[in-house]
Amino acid sequence: MPEINNILKYNDGLKIIIKNKLSRINNGFSYINWSDDDLEPLRKAVRDFYKIEQKGHCAYCKKEVSMTSVLNCHVEHIVPKSKHPDFIFEPKNLCVICADCNQIKREQETLDCILDTLTLSNGKVRKKYPFTSGGFKIVHPHFDVYEDHILIYGEFYVDLSVKGHFTIGACRLNRRLHQFGWQEVLHSEDEIRAVMNNFLECSDSIRRAKILKTLSRMLLELGV
């Protein structure tokens, strides 16, 4: 399943904030105004919702994001807001990422399709956000299963698809490898045995699945 299975639903207060902002499009409002003070309640709602939905992990590198500080938990516009301002408030275009991925990815184009349009009752034309994985170059947390596209091997990221290759490059996910070289990860028999015992003794199916994933990664790092 994709990492994000639920999207943020704006309450009445946030809808009013968004409506007020959109009403100023012809009066100077643009993507630059995303950081305006009056949008802070909305940014906070997005951060609070998606950091829980993403279980505290960055959508791109899977490292931990801060659960308290905004300095390492940034609201991410998956399709860049500078290139596609129509999607600045689109819930499926939002997630949270770490400070490093935010700094590196920035405004890189991630769409991989020609957008459909929708004609509104007032005659205005609005672009439609893609509703499938195929509309994007990047691994999209709302549509894609991360492990289908990227394998994390210790500190090293391996692409399993064209989309995985793009994501690794766009966010420079192998930045630690490039900076410090290959850091071999070894696990002792005692560590592996402890994880195996935890798996055998655990009765919770979700917890067992997480332990099994950890065990599989440990064995992979050992070349087993």
Secondary structure, DSSP 4 states (H G I P E B T S, - for coil): --S--S-----HHHHHHHHHHHTTGGGT--GGGGG-GGGHHHHHHHHHHHHHHTTTB-TTT-PBPPSS-GGG-EEEESS-TTT-GGGTT-GGGEEEE-HHHHHHHTT---B-SPPPEEE-TTS-EEEPPP-SGGGBSS--TTT--GGGTEEEETTEEEESSHHHHHHHHHTTTTHHHHHH--------HHHHHHHHHHHHH---HHHHHHHHHHHHHHHHHTT-
